[in-house]
Amino acid sequence: MARVYNFSAGPSMLPEQVLKTAAAEMLDYKGSGQSVMEMSHRSKWFDDIIKEAEALMRELYKIPDNYKVLFLQGGASAQFSAIPLNFMNGSGKADYIITGQWAKKAFQEAQKYGDVKAVASSADKTFSYIPKTKAEDFREDADYVYICMNNTIYGTVYKELPPVGDKVLIADVSSCALSEPLDISKFGMVYFGAQKNVAPAGLVVAIIREDLLGNARDITPVMMNYKIQADAESLYNTPPCYTIYICKLVLEWLKANGGLDAMKERNEKKAKLLYDFLDNSKMFRGTVVPEDRSLMNVPFVTDDDELNAKFVKEATEAGLVNLKGHRTVGGMRASIYNAMPYEGVEKLVEFMAEFEKANS
Ligand SMILES: *Cc1c(COP(=O)(O)O)cnc(C)c1O
């Protein structure tokens, strides 16, 4: 069977080369006589895998030495609780910018633990832009400022970080992880659920500045205590071994394909093809203000719900799958992560042009 072009927001496409390598190594990982799925997480084999994954992550993201790289579970959503438990430990205040559903969920969860303020929001226009903030919007004694870097559902992205000064900035980068270079030193913590751009579901990678560790509240569940996870080198309990292995293969693929600079160039080229089409179409249009458009998630609509449904159905039949927009916004959304080849976006744009011609 031919593989489809999968535009899902997550879990999403993985590089074909990664799947082939995983298939070839399925029954016998490098002469071990076992699949990685079957191995002890304390074995030399797995130790090499997780160490190599961390080393590649550090190399690709140029992570400074004073940051820990953790491989965690519970999804990005578990970090919504872990972040206040670990870091809301000075004034007990934290400032959040609400740019969509994921930031809002993180904000709501943090409210259980302290004095949480929404300093800006783009809810007034269905999160179709990134709200501007000024230094004085943030509380002087906030323990941290929280943002969601790329808004998977609404298709906006921060092109410039908010002016938080020397306050601790924490970012959910789940849907733009490893899609372009990122200056980690600007953050106290960045984290991502792997299933958007890096690996199958089940893994969260957290990159945390060391000096922030060690002040978690006493009630923090042990599995959510970043210091304990860091001291145990992510092996406090059984980690998601196979997902970490696929993550390692994806990182190898990224490195072999030129690293994050090359990935950025590729992603810009793919996104431009689609946005240019949307800007010139009479039937389809993007829903986000041009200056805040994501390279990863591209929502678009026609002005007719029936036409949207017809488009999604016919696209699926043509092997362009998972283009239906998020249930909260409707319309369409094309997620074009690292693993989506340029040809996939070309096929999509050709299909949209044909559809427009046939239906107008
Ligand atoms: C998907 C997503 C989440 C939720 O991830 P889970 O791993 O399912 O908890 C959080 N934040 C962003 C930006 C996402 O795209």
The ligand as an SDF file (V2000), in Angstrom:
LIG
                    3D

 15 15  0  0  0  0  0  0  0  0999 V2000
   -0.4130   18.7150   21.6500 C   0  0  0  0  0  0  0  0  0  0  0  0
    0.0240   19.8130   22.5110 C   0  0  0  0  0  0  0  0  0  0  0  0
   -0.0660   19.7310   23.9060 C   0  0  0  0  0  0  0  0  0  0  0  0
   -0.6600   18.5340   24.6180 C   0  0  0  0  0  0  0  0  0  0  0  0
    0.1810   17.4440   24.5170 O   0  0  0  0  0  0  0  0  0  0  0  0
   -0.0990   16.0930   25.2930 P   0  0  0  0  0  0  0  0  0  0  0  0
    1.2100   15.3840   25.1500 O   0  0  0  0  0  0  0  0  0  0  0  0
   -1.2180   15.4090   24.5930 O   0  0  0  0  0  0  0  0  0  0  0  0
   -0.4220   16.4040   26.7050 O   0  0  0  0  0  0  0  0  0  0  0  0
    0.3960   20.7870   24.6430 C   0  0  0  0  0  0  0  0  0  0  0  0
    0.9210   21.8680   24.0670 N   0  0  0  0  0  0  0  0  0  0  0  0
    1.0170   21.9830   22.7320 C   0  0  0  0  0  0  0  0  0  0  0  0
    1.6090   23.2260   22.1400 C   0  0  0  0  0  0  0  0  0  0  0  0
    0.5720   20.9680   21.9070 C   0  0  0  0  0  0  0  0  0  0  0  0
    0.6730   21.0920   20.5790 O   0  0  0  0  0  0  0  0  0  0  0  0
  1  2  1  0
  2  3  1  0
  2 14  2  0
  3  4  1  0
  3 10  2  0
  4  5  1  0
  5  6  1  0
  6  7  2  0
  6  8  1  0
  6  9  1  0
 10 11  1  0
 11 12  2  0
 12 13  1  0
 12 14  1  0
 14 15  1  0
M  END
$$$$
